[in-house]
Amino acid sequence: MSAINPRRWWALAVLATAQFMVIMDTSIIGVALPEMQRDLGFTQGDLQWVFNAYVIAFGGLLLLGGRLSDLLGARKVFAGGWVILVAGSVVAAAAGDATTEIVGRAVQGVGGALIAPASMTLLMMLFGHNPKELGKALAFYGAAAPAGGTAGVFLGGVFTEWASWPWVFIIYVPIGLVTLAATGLLPAVQGRRGSVDVLGATAVTAGLALAVLAVVRAPEIGWGATSTLLELGGAAVLLALFLVIQRSVRSPLMPLGIWRTPRLGASNLAMALLGAAWIPMWYFLNLYLQQVLGYGAFASGAALLPMTVLLMIFMTTITARLLARFGAKPLVAGGLFVLAAGLVWLSAVEPTGTFLIDVLPASLVAALGMSLAYIPAMMTAMSGAPQEQAGLASGIVNTTYQVGSALGLAALTALATSRGAGRLGDLPALTDGFASAFTAAAAIAAAGGLLTLALMRGERSEPASGRDAARLRARTGGPQDGPKILETVLGWTLVVVVAVFVTRAGLM
């Protein structure tokens, strides 16, 4: 039997659809949140669990999903993930109370944690024989992520406005069934013998969930309260136990030696802070549009389309070229600084604001920063790992991003609530709360940029043959151009920030 699968491009369409749907699951709920809050009785502070339940399960179980894919066979795990995702979608759609909704979202996250690593394994099997085809396949697969984010924003508005919010979950049922029927296009992968580190997976997932729970509850019961301290202490113990387990078991989820990979630590730190700044921005921008400016669900989704379209265009056509020319470090740092500038702009929102002045330009600046930083940070995390550990490195950096998103959203929701974001109907108080979250997210993004400059090694440490690296430097000007683009980005960031405050001062 030939190693080249004649149906590989059809199989790629199945895998890209899975990537599209997994990413869409994090964005499609955004504009539906206020409707879900009214129907299910969520408080303003607890509403974040509709998002966090998914990302904690998804991020906490990604490494386990990768391990199961190796042991049981990637196609079986891929199909099993879709069964679980569809089941979670049914529960989430049928939920009549907040607790059931959170459970359904967590089950969806478990399904996503199985689908994502199995998809990457299958893609490598289908196209690993030909580097040129592999590059095209990865580009197509990668483009499905921003496309899913864009479609989620739009479809969430359509379903919520003209049907009802359960349809943001019901849509997964027919698509999931069609995808399951198409798994015959995927290569059958034999599993291999080995053990599953269930204890490690339990420890890391429980530790992350307990940490987020502590941060969410702390503003209400007090940071010095006994229960808060116990929850934070328990989270620290569980995460420390996870590291001990990884050092002691024969087949760990995350061999600790992977952290000797050049720039893996710095890029993961950048991804964590990127998620901690970007996801709260997206979350609170949705709430500002609907709860302050009075937008309906469809109008809110449409208002965010320019931002998500810019993300998709940059990530699929421009960022890769910039990465090849300037290297990762200036793009990651510069992207985080540009994101911070967009968030500073958003922090000037007013109760009587308008979309064209308060939202559109600031969201485009923030999206530009995200599109500059995300792919270079992801690629840097994987580029230094040995080929046999590339999947592990990918799983770690995806987990890091999800964890940063969950913890960042929990912390900034607590901050926003303490500043007035929980006072529904009081537009000045709501705006003050949301603005404080944007300001804090800007500080997180700026800190990420500074830490990237301080900790991430330059391009000289990137693995490449001497001859190829010399050719690249001769053609592009090489790493020495990195500071130039960074200086340009920083200069324009400063100009934007100053212009924003001068303009706002003139309008007030």
C-alpha atoms as one frame of an Amber mdcrd trajectory, in Angstrom:
protein
   0.000   0.000   0.000   1.379   3.416  -0.948   2.397   5.768   1.836   0.762
   8.593  -0.122  -2.950   8.785   0.570  -4.805   9.618  -2.682  -7.651  11.144
  -0.665  -5.382  13.271   1.492  -6.786  16.621   0.329 -10.331  15.513   1.121
  -9.066  14.303   4.466  -7.465  17.714   5.022 -10.879  19.313   4.494 -12.251
  17.145   7.329  -9.371  18.121   9.626  -9.650  21.812   8.757 -13.385  21.667
   9.479 -12.582  20.245  12.897 -10.097  23.055  13.582 -12.645  25.579  12.354
 -15.333  24.257  14.697 -13.095  23.921  17.764 -11.963  27.543  17.459 -15.471
  28.741  16.618 -16.646  27.210  19.892 -14.736  29.903  21.798 -16.038  32.838
  19.731 -19.617  31.920  18.852 -20.816  32.348  22.435 -19.587  35.945  22.781
 -22.577  37.871  21.512 -24.982  35.316  23.050 -23.718  35.901  26.602 -26.212
  38.621  27.641 -29.159  36.508  26.425 -27.804  33.460  28.269 -27.360  35.580
  31.364 -30.987  36.667  31.326 -32.402  33.201  30.628 -30.180  31.104  32.890
 -29.684  33.436  35.841 -25.938  34.004  35.628 -24.576  36.837  37.724 -22.309
  39.311  35.957 -19.281  37.790  37.654 -20.230  34.154  37.036 -21.009  34.686
  33.346 -17.347  34.170  32.505 -17.707  30.465  33.344 -19.504  29.938  30.042
 -16.100  30.628  28.498 -13.804  29.397  31.266 -15.459  25.990  31.659 -14.576
  25.260  28.040 -11.008  26.564  28.056 -10.071  24.931  31.379 -11.221  21.524
  30.166  -9.712  22.110  26.724  -6.382  23.455  27.935  -6.068  21.139  30.917
  -6.670  17.976  28.880  -4.803  18.790  25.645  -1.693  16.899  26.718  -3.791
  13.902  27.723  -5.554  14.074  24.363  -2.207  13.903  22.598  -1.143  10.906
  24.661  -4.407   9.072  23.998  -3.986   9.803  20.298  -0.636   7.996  20.371
  -1.915   5.027  22.363  -5.363   4.426  20.877  -4.868   5.708  17.339  -5.464
   9.238  16.125  -8.570   8.468  14.036 -10.332   6.751  16.941  -9.536   9.619
  19.286 -10.625  12.163  16.659 -13.987  10.403  16.268 -14.373   9.999  20.023
 -13.696  13.688  20.508 -16.504  14.573  18.122 -18.930  12.264  19.921 -18.114
  14.016  23.201 -18.280  17.488  21.626 -21.719  16.764  20.171 -22.920  15.408
  23.527 -21.687  18.525  25.312 -23.405  20.713  22.704 -26.721  18.967  23.350
 -26.368  19.524  27.106 -25.391  23.188  26.645 -28.276  23.831  24.226 -30.857
  22.187  26.505 -29.602  23.814  29.722 -32.259  25.413  31.889 -29.927  26.754
  34.546 -26.398  28.104  34.880 -24.883  24.925  36.383 -26.074  22.699  33.541
 -24.754  25.215  31.010 -21.317  25.174  32.612 -21.292  21.357  32.627 -22.193
  21.269  28.936 -19.422  23.716  28.097 -16.887  21.667  30.061 -17.915  18.514
  28.161 -17.447  20.430  24.909 -13.929  21.345  26.086 -13.115  17.686  26.720
 -14.151  16.869  23.158 -12.037  19.694  21.774  -9.022  18.479  23.772  -9.262
  15.126  21.991  -9.942  16.529  18.518  -7.123  19.085  18.328  -4.044  16.874
  18.930  -5.498  13.972  16.938  -6.048  16.326  13.987  -2.419  17.424  13.998
  -1.191  13.816  14.166  -3.383  12.851  11.210  -2.267  15.875   9.206   1.393
  14.969   9.685   0.681  11.401   8.597  -1.108  12.563   5.458   1.445  15.133
   4.284   4.708  14.382   6.083   6.091  12.695   2.965   6.361  15.961   1.017
   7.617  19.178   2.657   6.013  21.349  -0.054   2.610  19.699   0.389   3.018
  19.800   4.155   3.540  23.560   4.036   0.400  24.049   1.960  -1.583  21.751
   4.232  -0.419  23.545   7.385  -1.301  26.914   5.866  -4.790  25.690   4.966
  -5.251  24.088   8.381  -3.926  27.188  10.133  -6.259  29.470   8.179  -9.209
  27.520   9.577  -8.534  28.965  13.046  -9.061  32.676  12.288 -11.840  31.724
   9.874 -13.571  29.891  12.721 -13.150  32.895  14.982 -14.626  35.186  12.348
 -17.549  32.884  11.551 -18.265  32.398  15.252 -18.661  36.120  15.856 -21.030
  36.497  12.899 -23.051  33.298  13.378 -23.410  33.906  17.099 -25.117  37.192
  16.296 -27.314  35.663  13.588 -28.518  32.767  15.751 -29.068  34.846  18.873
 -30.887  37.665  17.082 -33.166  35.661  14.781 -33.470  32.283  16.493 -32.316
  31.883  20.103 -29.021  31.422  21.931 -29.269  27.559  22.140 -28.653  27.528
  18.378 -25.014  28.506  18.957 -24.675  24.960  20.344 -27.262  23.136  18.232
 -25.226  23.957  15.104 -22.551  21.543  16.340 -24.870  18.548  16.197 -25.407
  18.283  12.395 -21.848  19.363  11.629 -20.511  16.835  14.135 -22.567  14.025
  12.631 -21.389  14.890   9.107 -17.778  15.006  10.296 -18.141  11.614  11.981
 -19.532  10.189   8.743 -16.491  11.574   6.888 -13.859  10.055   9.212 -13.520
   7.197   6.728 -11.438   9.615   4.635  -8.852   9.766   7.418  -5.992   7.272
   7.639  -6.374   4.435  10.102  -3.635   4.724  12.707  -2.588   1.797  14.840
  -2.186   2.524  18.510   0.821   1.486  20.498   1.444   0.047  23.904   1.933
   2.353  26.822   0.324   3.806  29.896  -1.855   6.852  30.380  -0.837   9.383
  33.009  -4.346   9.788  34.400  -3.059  11.064  37.744  -1.019  13.797  36.050
  -3.946  14.858  33.860  -6.228  14.978  36.896  -3.741  17.027  38.911  -3.099
  19.679  36.253  -6.759  20.098  35.284  -7.980  20.252  38.894  -5.188  22.663
  39.802  -6.079  25.047  36.998  -9.799  24.899  37.761  -9.196  25.545  41.472
  -6.930  28.518  40.709  -9.539  30.117  38.446 -12.302  29.431  40.991 -10.277
  31.146  43.717  -9.674  34.234  41.585 -13.348  34.430  40.580 -14.662  34.151
  44.150 -12.020  36.275  45.878 -13.595  39.731  45.278 -16.832  38.562  46.885
 -15.477  36.704  49.909 -12.126  38.489  50.256  -8.581  37.727  49.179  -7.582
  37.059  52.771 -10.530  34.791  53.490  -9.725  31.282  54.646 -11.520  29.645
  51.710  -9.621  31.811  49.180  -6.278  30.963  50.734  -7.175  27.280  50.874
  -8.244  27.274  47.233  -5.081  29.045  46.067  -2.949  26.798  48.256  -4.719
  23.713  46.942  -4.171  24.849  43.349  -0.462  25.376  44.025  -0.180  21.926
  45.627  -1.954  20.232  42.722   0.208  21.949  40.101   3.354  21.125  42.070
   2.126  17.524  42.333   1.722  17.481  38.561   5.403  18.406  38.139   6.445
  15.733  40.639   4.377  13.151  38.777   5.933  14.144  35.445   9.375  13.584
  36.924   8.564  10.192  38.402   6.269   8.289  36.010   7.560   6.250  33.081
   5.300   7.831  30.446   4.591  11.400  31.549   2.184  13.711  29.762   4.886
  16.382  29.699   8.497  15.145  29.967  10.243  17.962  31.817  13.253  17.733
  29.502  11.177  19.451  26.814  11.753  22.727  28.661  15.408  22.635  27.624
  14.195  23.471  24.098  15.563  26.901  23.133  13.026  29.733  23.553  10.191
  27.381  24.586   9.881  29.010  28.004   9.944  32.585  26.692   7.440  31.902
  23.928   5.074  30.135  26.320   5.242  33.089  28.694   4.414  35.403  25.789
   1.473  33.185  24.775   0.111  33.110  28.322   0.179  36.899  28.610  -1.212
  37.281  25.085  -4.202  35.128  26.031  -4.586  36.943  29.359  -4.882  40.276
  27.517  -6.730  39.319  24.324  -9.556  37.134  25.651 -10.698  39.613  28.337
 -10.688  42.347  25.670 -12.941  40.275  23.417 -15.195  39.342  26.357 -15.690
  42.844  27.754 -15.996  44.441  24.318 -19.000  42.204  23.654 -20.554  43.280
  26.956 -19.827  46.971  26.320 -21.491  46.853  22.908 -24.656  45.222  24.229
 -24.996  46.402  27.820 -23.786  50.006  27.361 -24.256  50.935  23.706 -27.477
  48.893  23.501 -26.528  46.787  20.473 -28.556  43.706  19.676 -26.849  40.343
  19.262 -26.548  40.560  15.480 -25.344  44.160  15.535 -22.758  43.257  18.177
 -21.456  40.359  16.096 -21.325  42.536  12.987 -19.464  45.235  14.923 -16.676
  42.769  15.715 -16.385  41.450  12.156 -13.855  44.100  10.972 -11.534  43.081
  13.796 -11.817  39.363  13.104 -11.488  39.817   9.326  -8.282  41.795   9.881
  -7.022  38.969  12.063  -7.753  36.389   9.392  -6.112  38.397   6.602  -2.959
  39.149   8.548  -2.534  35.668   9.998  -2.986  33.921   6.662  -1.171  36.263
   4.262   1.106  38.776   5.983   2.449  37.587   9.326   4.308  34.606   7.842
   6.162  36.917   5.434   7.088  39.281   8.238   8.265  36.318  10.311  10.539
  35.109   7.504  11.995  38.582   7.067  12.404  39.854  10.617  12.264  36.818
  12.895  10.007  36.061  15.826  11.293  38.207  18.673  10.510  41.683  17.238
   7.111  40.515  15.983   6.058  38.947  19.285   7.240  41.913  21.348   5.969
  44.489  18.859   2.617  42.719  18.529   2.125  42.739  22.287   2.933  46.460
  22.429   0.486  47.206  19.603  -2.171  45.142  21.402  -1.480  47.214  24.517
  -1.999  50.406  22.481  -5.375  49.172  21.233  -6.409  48.311  24.783  -5.341
  51.744  26.048  -7.548  53.222  23.342 -10.469  51.029  24.442  -9.958  52.072
  28.060 -11.190  55.560  27.048 -14.694  54.258  26.229 -17.614  56.315  27.519
 -21.241  55.570  28.406 -22.274  57.765  25.481 -19.624  56.407  23.144 -20.051
  55.455  19.494 -18.859  52.497  17.475 -16.910  54.559  14.924 -14.953  56.546
  17.536 -14.747  54.333  20.619 -14.704  50.797  19.246 -13.756  50.343  15.587
 -10.291  51.969  15.396  -9.198  50.670  18.803 -10.335  47.113  18.030  -8.465
  47.182  14.703  -5.259  48.271  16.442  -5.678  45.503  19.016  -6.365  42.924
  16.288  -3.236  44.034  14.439  -1.186  43.419  17.565  -2.728  39.990  18.091
  -2.109  38.977  14.479   1.542  40.041  14.681   2.282  38.164  17.908   0.244
  34.953  17.863   1.732  32.934  15.003   5.391  33.921  15.683   5.011  32.951
  19.350   3.398  29.656  18.394   6.035  28.860  15.765   8.877  29.802  18.111
   7.585  27.439  20.776   7.653  24.548  18.306  10.668  25.376  16.134  13.401
  24.364  18.549  11.881  21.046  19.601  13.133  17.773  18.080  10.793  16.400
  15.438   9.541  13.636  17.721   8.573  16.250  20.346   6.998  18.842  18.031
   3.517  17.621  18.911   4.289  17.875  22.612   5.636  21.410  22.180   2.488
  22.347  20.259   0.306  20.900  23.002   2.192  22.788  25.703   1.936  26.158
  23.990  -1.770  25.663  23.246  -2.322  24.708  26.876  -0.391  27.765  28.018
  -2.519  30.074  25.883  -5.763  28.565  27.198  -4.568  28.741  30.812  -3.485
  32.351  30.390  -6.877  33.147  28.852  -8.809  31.571  31.723  -6.743  33.116
  34.509  -6.635  36.507  32.790 -10.388  36.545  32.284 -11.005  35.485  35.883
  -8.703  38.170  37.285  -9.995  40.987  35.091 -13.625  40.002  35.657 -12.957
  40.277  39.384 -11.372  43.685  38.831 -14.147  44.930  36.542 -16.866  43.746
  38.918 -15.232  45.571  41.826 -15.196  48.765  39.720 -18.873  48.669  38.761
 -19.234  46.098  35.963 -21.768  44.141  37.992 -24.272  47.001  38.198 -26.490
  46.213  35.214 -28.458  49.221  33.978 -26.027  51.751  35.478 -24.226  52.752
  32.286 -21.491  54.930  33.877 -20.672  52.201  36.412 -20.637  49.489  33.743
 -18.364  51.602  31.560 -15.971  52.288  34.438 -15.767  48.568  35.156 -15.134
  47.617  31.540 -12.576  50.424  31.127 -10.650  49.203  34.165 -10.495  45.732
  32.601  -9.179  47.185  29.314  -6.534  49.171  31.226  -5.370  46.108  33.158
  -5.299  44.031  29.959  -3.131  46.733  28.362  -0.706  46.455  31.277  -0.586
  42.669  30.846   0.137  42.970  27.109   2.835  45.602  27.692   4.441  43.413
  30.359   4.429  40.560  27.858   6.238  42.731  25.322   8.887  43.775  27.833
   9.445  40.216  29.060   9.751  39.000  25.472  12.463  41.584  24.808  14.270
  40.574  27.974  13.951  36.786  27.840  13.547  35.597  24.249  16.739  34.836
  22.409  17.408  36.363  19.029  17.431  34.591  15.695  21.000  33.407  16.080
  19.726  30.596  18.267  17.147  29.404  15.732  17.863  25.992  14.249  18.861
  26.375  10.622  21.707  25.258   8.449  24.521  27.748   8.162  24.161  28.024
   4.413  20.376  28.569   4.552  20.721  31.112   7.329  23.395  32.968   5.376
  21.176  33.062   2.310  18.273  34.349   4.376  20.424  37.081   5.908  21.801
  38.100   2.543  18.344  38.354   1.056  16.508  40.072   3.911  19.092  41.890
   5.942  18.838  39.253   8.676  18.391  39.652  12.413  19.893  43.121  12.491
  16.673  44.423  10.907  14.699  43.196  13.924  15.466  46.259  16.065  14.462
  48.507  13.185  10.978  47.062  12.883  10.637  47.042  16.657  11.609  50.705
  16.849   9.049  51.453  14.149   6.315  49.546  15.969   7.133  51.243  19.270
   7.220  54.647  17.622   3.828  54.185  16.002   2.459  52.785  19.253   3.524
  55.940  21.085   2.039  58.106  18.353  -1.284  56.234  18.522  -1.499  56.460
  22.319  -0.699  60.185  22.374  -3.103  60.860  19.518  -5.871  58.972  21.280
  -5.643  60.989  24.465  -5.236  64.303  22.627  -8.268  63.498  20.484 -10.336
  62.375  23.442  -9.418  65.495  25.359 -10.574  67.597  22.448 -13.888  65.755
  22.186 -14.774  65.995  25.861
